[in-house]
Amino acid sequence: MINTPISRRELWQWLLSSTTLKLIPPTTAGLVFADNLLHPHRGDASVYDVVRRYYGHRPLVTVKEKKPLISITSRPHNLETPLHHLTHPITPNDVFFVRSRLAITPTDDAESYRLSIHGTVEHPLELTLNDLKTQFEPVSITSVAQCAGNSMAFFNPPVFPGWNLTHGFMGCATWTGVRVRDVLSKVGLKANAHDVVFKGADRPSIDKTPLVEKSFRLTIDQTLDEDLLIAYAMNGHPLPRWNGYPVRLAAPGWYGTYWVKWLESITVIPKAFDGFWMSNAYRIPAHPVEPYKHPGETIPVTRCNVKSVITSPQDNDRVNSVQPIEITGVAFDAGNGIRSVDISVDGGRSWHKAKLHPVDGRYAWNTWSFIIKPKTPGKLTIMSRATNTNGETQPMKAIWNPGGYKYNAIDSIDIIVPPR
């Protein structure tokens, strides 16, 4: 038998097409699958147990402008950053994750690029890339960009269907561009302006597939958050093609679904926007629901919750039992700021403060470190828990939702301490 890695979605598709489960309703099949195949019943299981067991050999691929990344899908390309690249305050462009929703991504060069601003405005206009760079104040903001489905693979029970995403659908970069509010000030908003809709230039392979459009609500005084950017540079360089070249939306503090890539138009409308990517996709239950139950009322995914991730050592690493071991990671939230990161090496019975390192602005992630000296050989589980300045803390278990969004449970890894 050839041991070929498959995605979680492919595993579900195979399972539900099998003779055994053809007559079982999908929700029931999900329960059967979750209870009997995926999740171990050990009380001390690490969140990585399932990932290690089923997704431990995800293939690496290389695309133009990128170092080898973990392949999630190939059409369109969705590529996860290996965790060892996320140990620094800034994530380099060539290892930044790739998230594509539609199969056909634009290849327009900078010379032909035009950004259209129209709708409920006084003076519609089109801006070239040079216009954006020369007619408005340039602004740089360091911010985490995180896919709403980041860490989806750790939900217990698993989402149905879902991707095998671990923690690498996130990165921290310095984004440079112009404020959306400055561009809207130039075109002039009419009195009945209500929502601002941002549309990407990527296209589907099937005509009926909705285009990528996301909206933000205008506030009472007809301005937007000053940190919402039309970005044309990333870490001091033009955006990589896979990350939105030549221009994208950068929405610090918001999940990546709002970070529209390959931005081609901004439309101001006199009502609430009800497009597919706002009214149907990227929504979570308004109230907690039991797994595989109908969610009822839903609300949009919006701003990031508080989260920490252990980046080194890697799960299941064998460590040097003679030397002290440095545990490192990152922590962030929607921009309130991280107050503390606590570490446990005894299953959460006791917690100890990690060292927080300087952070480059409210939206950037804090890197942190903690030194441990294992006393006995064997498996050691390490847990990390972040708390922000509002007092919000990572929960022991993430709130389950059918889309697999907003996972932020306390992180934990196992390391192997050999005998001395």
C-alpha positions in Angstrom: 0.0 0.0 0.0 1.3 3.5 -0.9 1.2 5.8 2.1 -0.1 9.0 0.4 -1.0 12.0 2.6 -4.6 13.1 2.2 -6.4 16.1 3.5 -9.2 16.1 6.1 -11.7 17.1 3.4 -10.6 14.2 1.2 -10.9 11.9 4.2 -14.5 13.0 4.9 -15.4 12.7 1.2 -14.1 9.1 1.1 -15.8 8.2 4.3 -19.2 9.6 3.3 -19.0 7.9 -0.1 -18.3 4.5 1.4 -21.0 1.8 1.4 -21.1 1.6 5.2 -22.2 5.3 5.6 -24.2 6.0 2.5 -27.5 5.8 4.3 -26.3 7.6 7.4 -27.1 11.4 7.7 -24.0 13.6 7.5 -24.3 14.8 11.1 -24.6 11.2 12.4 -21.6 10.2 10.2 -19.7 13.1 11.8 -20.4 11.7 15.3 -19.4 8.2 14.3 -16.2 9.4 12.7 -15.3 11.6 15.6 -16.0 9.0 18.3 -14.5 6.0 16.6 -11.6 7.2 14.4 -10.0 10.6 15.1 -9.8 11.5 18.7 -8.0 9.6 21.4 -9.7 9.0 24.7 -6.7 9.7 26.9 -7.5 12.3 29.4 -3.9 13.8 29.2 -3.9 14.0 25.4 -2.0 16.9 23.8 -3.9 18.9 21.1 -1.3 17.6 18.7 -2.2 13.9 19.2 -4.6 13.9 16.3 -2.5 16.0 14.0 0.5 13.8 14.7 -1.5 10.7 14.0 -3.3 11.7 10.8 -1.6 14.8 9.4 2.1 14.3 10.4 3.4 14.0 6.8 1.8 16.9 5.0 3.7 17.5 1.7 5.9 20.6 1.2 5.6 22.5 -2.2 7.5 25.4 -3.6 5.9 28.2 -5.7 7.5 31.3 -7.1 8.6 33.8 -4.5 8.2 31.3 -1.7 10.3 28.8 0.2 8.8 25.3 0.7 5.5 25.6 2.4 2.9 23.0 3.5 0.4 22.2 0.8 -3.2 22.3 1.9 -4.8 22.6 -1.6 -3.3 22.9 -5.1 -6.1 24.6 -7.0 -6.1 27.2 -5.8 -2.9 27.2 -3.9 -3.3 27.3 -0.1 0.0 26.9 1.7 0.7 26.8 5.4 3.9 28.2 7.0 5.9 25.5 8.9 6.0 26.5 12.5 9.7 26.8 12.7 9.5 30.0 10.5 7.2 31.7 13.1 9.8 32.2 15.9 10.7 35.8 15.1 8.8 39.2 15.5 8.5 39.5 11.7 7.6 36.7 9.3 9.7 37.0 6.1 7.7 37.4 2.8 9.1 34.2 1.3 7.6 32.0 4.1 4.4 33.9 4.7 1.3 31.7 4.3 -0.8 31.7 1.1 -4.6 31.8 1.3 -6.5 31.8 -2.0 -10.3 31.5 -2.2 -10.7 31.5 -6.0 -8.8 29.5 -8.6 -7.7 32.3 -11.0 -5.4 34.9 -9.5 -4.6 38.1 -11.4 -1.2 38.7 -13.0 -1.6 42.4 -13.7 1.6 44.4 -13.5 2.0 47.7 -11.7 1.7 49.8 -14.9 -1.8 48.5 -15.8 -3.2 48.5 -12.2 -6.2 50.7 -11.5 -8.1 51.0 -8.2 -11.7 52.1 -8.8 -13.5 54.0 -6.1 -17.2 54.7 -6.8 -20.7 54.3 -5.6 -22.3 56.7 -3.1 -19.6 59.3 -3.4 -19.3 62.8 -4.8 -16.3 62.3 -7.1 -15.7 58.7 -8.3 -12.1 58.1 -9.5 -9.5 55.6 -10.5 -6.1 55.5 -8.9 -2.9 54.0 -10.3 -0.3 52.4 -8.0 1.8 55.6 -8.4 -1.2 57.7 -7.4 -1.5 55.7 -4.2 2.2 56.2 -3.4 2.4 59.9 -4.2 -1.0 61.5 -3.5 -1.5 60.2 0.1 0.4 60.0 3.3 2.2 56.6 3.5 1.5 54.7 6.6 3.2 51.5 8.0 1.6 49.2 10.6 3.1 46.0 11.9 0.3 43.5 12.3 -0.6 39.8 12.5 -2.6 38.5 9.6 -4.4 35.3 10.5 -6.8 33.1 8.6 -10.1 32.6 10.4 -9.6 28.9 10.0 -6.1 28.9 11.4 -5.6 25.9 13.8 -8.8 24.2 12.5 -7.3 20.7 12.8 -7.2 21.0 16.6 -11.0 21.2 17.1 -12.3 18.3 19.2 -14.5 16.8 17.7 -13.3 17.7 14.2 -15.2 20.1 12.0 -17.2 18.6 9.1 -15.7 18.9 6.5 -12.5 20.9 7.2 -8.9 21.5 6.3 -5.9 20.0 8.1 -4.7 23.5 9.2 -2.4 23.6 12.2 -1.0 26.9 13.5 0.8 28.1 10.3 -2.0 30.1 8.6 -0.8 33.2 10.3 2.2 35.6 10.1 3.3 39.0 11.4 4.5 41.6 8.9 4.9 45.4 8.5 2.3 46.6 5.9 2.8 49.9 4.1 0.1 51.8 2.2 -2.5 54.5 2.6 -5.4 54.9 4.9 -8.8 53.9 3.4 -10.3 56.9 5.2 -7.9 59.3 3.3 -9.0 57.8 0.0 -12.6 58.2 0.9 -12.0 61.7 2.0 -10.7 62.5 -1.5 -13.8 61.1 -3.3 -16.2 62.6 -0.8 -19.0 60.5 0.8 -22.6 61.3 0.3 -24.9 61.8 3.2 -26.6 58.4 2.8 -23.3 56.4 2.6 -23.6 53.3 4.8 -21.2 50.4 4.0 -17.8 50.3 2.1 -17.4 47.1 0.0 -13.9 45.9 -1.1 -13.7 43.6 -4.1 -10.7 41.4 -5.1 -9.6 40.7 -8.7 -9.3 37.0 -8.3 -11.8 35.0 -10.3 -13.5 31.6 -10.0 -13.3 28.8 -12.6 -17.1 28.5 -12.5 -19.0 31.7 -13.4 -21.7 31.3 -10.7 -19.1 31.3 -7.9 -19.4 34.6 -5.9 -16.5 37.0 -6.3 -14.6 37.9 -3.1 -16.2 41.0 -1.6 -16.0 42.1 2.0 -17.5 45.1 3.7 -17.0 47.5 6.6 -19.6 49.6 8.2 -19.1 53.4 8.2 -19.3 55.0 11.6 -21.6 57.9 12.5 -19.1 60.5 11.4 -18.6 58.8 8.1 -15.0 57.7 8.7 -13.3 54.3 9.0 -10.7 53.0 11.4 -7.5 54.9 10.8 -5.6 51.6 10.8 -7.5 50.1 7.8 -4.9 50.3 5.0 -4.7 49.9 1.2 -1.4 48.2 1.3 1.2 48.1 -1.5 4.2 46.9 0.4 5.1 44.1 2.9 8.2 44.2 5.1 9.6 47.0 2.9 9.1 45.2 -0.4 6.3 45.0 -3.0 3.7 42.5 -2.0 4.4 39.0 -3.2 2.0 37.9 -5.9 0.6 35.2 -3.7 -0.1 37.8 -1.0 -2.1 40.3 -3.1 0.3 42.1 -5.5 0.1 44.9 -6.4 -2.4 46.1 -3.8 -4.4 44.5 -1.0 -6.5 45.5 2.0 -4.7 45.3 5.4 -7.2 45.2 8.3 -5.1 45.0 11.6 -7.0 43.2 14.4 -9.5 41.5 12.0 -9.4 37.9 10.8 -7.9 37.4 7.3 -11.2 37.0 5.6 -11.3 40.8 5.6 -7.8 41.2 4.2 -9.0 41.3 0.5 -6.1 40.5 -1.8 -5.6 41.9 -5.4 -7.9 44.8 -4.5 -9.6 46.2 -7.6 -12.5 48.3 -6.4 -13.9 50.1 -3.4 -17.7 50.7 -3.6 -19.6 52.9 -1.1 -23.2 51.8 -0.9 -26.3 53.3 0.9 -27.3 50.1 2.8 -25.9 47.1 4.6 -23.9 44.8 2.2 -25.4 41.3 2.0 -23.0 39.6 -0.4 -22.1 35.9 0.0 -18.8 36.4 1.8 -20.6 38.4 4.5 -24.1 36.9 4.7 -23.3 33.2 4.1 -19.6 32.5 4.5 -17.3 33.0 7.5 -20.1 33.0 10.1 -20.3 31.3 13.5 -23.2 30.5 15.8 -24.5 33.4 17.7 -24.6 31.1 20.8 -22.6 28.0 21.6 -24.0 24.8 20.0 -23.3 21.1 20.4 -21.0 19.7 17.7 -22.9 18.7 14.4 -26.1 20.4 15.6 -27.7 23.1 13.4 -26.3 26.4 14.5 -29.5 28.4 14.1 -28.7 32.2 14.3 -25.2 33.1 13.1 -23.0 36.1 13.2 -20.0 37.1 11.1 -16.4 36.3 12.1 -14.9 39.7 12.9 -11.9 40.5 15.1 -9.2 38.2 16.4 -9.4 36.7 19.8 -6.5 36.3 22.2 -4.1 33.5 21.3 -0.7 32.0 22.1 1.2 29.4 20.1 4.3 27.5 21.1 6.8 27.7 18.2 9.9 26.0 19.6 10.5 23.2 20.4 8.3 21.4 17.9 5.7 18.9 19.1 7.3 15.4 19.7 10.9 16.8 19.6 13.6 14.9 21.6 15.4 17.5 23.7 18.8 17.7 25.4 18.2 16.4 28.9 21.4 18.0 30.2 20.9 21.6 29.2 18.0 23.9 30.2 15.4 24.0 27.5 14.1 27.3 26.1 10.4 27.3 25.2 9.4 30.1 22.8 6.2 31.2 21.1 4.1 34.1 20.0 1.0 35.7 21.5 -1.5 38.3 20.1 -5.0 39.5 20.0 -7.1 42.1 18.1 -4.9 45.0 19.2 -5.6 45.5 22.9 -2.2 44.1 23.8 -0.9 41.0 25.6 -0.6 41.3 29.4 1.0 38.0 30.1 1.8 34.5 28.8 1.8 31.7 31.4 3.4 28.3 31.0 2.5 25.0 32.7 4.5 21.7 32.7 2.1 19.8 35.0 -1.1 19.6 33.1 -2.4 23.0 34.1 -2.2 22.5 37.8 0.3 25.4 38.2 1.3 28.2 35.9 4.5 30.3 35.6 5.1 33.7 33.8 6.9 33.6 30.6 9.2 36.5 29.5 7.5 38.9 27.1 9.8 40.5 24.5 9.3 44.0 23.1 6.5 44.3 20.6 6.3 46.5 17.4 2.9 48.1 17.9 -0.4 47.1 19.2 -1.3 44.7 16.4 2.0 42.8 16.2 2.6 39.6 18.1 4.6 39.4 21.2 7.4 36.8 21.1 7.9 35.2 24.5 10.3 32.7 26.1 10.5 30.4 29.2 13.2 28.2 30.5 12.5 24.8 31.9 14.8 22.1 33.5 13.2 18.7 33.2 13.9 16.5 36.2 12.8 13.2 34.9 13.0 11.4 31.6 10.0 10.6 29.4 7.2 12.6 27.8 6.6 16.1 29.1 3.5 18.2 28.1 4.1 22.0 27.9 1.1 24.3 27.8 0.9 28.1 27.0 -1.9 30.5 27.9 -2.1 34.2 26.9 -4.1 36.9 28.6 -4.7 40.3 27.1 -5.0 43.7 28.8 -8.8 43.4 28.9 -8.4 40.2 31.0 -9.5 37.9 28.2 -7.7 34.5 28.5 -7.3 31.5 26.2 -9.8 28.8 27.2 -8.8 25.2 28.0 -11.1 24.2 25.1 -12.0 26.3 22.0 -15.7 27.0 21.4 -16.7 24.5 18.7 -18.3 25.8 15.5 -19.1 24.1 12.2 -16.8 26.3 10.2 -13.8 25.6 12.3 -13.1 29.3 12.9 -11.5 31.3 15.7 -9.7 28.4 17.4 -7.8 29.8 20.4 -7.6 27.1 23.0 -4.6 26.9 25.3 -1.7 25.5 23.2 0.1 22.4 24.3 2.9 20.2 22.9 4.7 17.1 24.0 8.5 16.8 24.1 10.5 13.7 24.8 13.2 14.0 27.5 15.7 11.1 27.1 17.5 9.5 30.1 20.7 11.2 31.1 
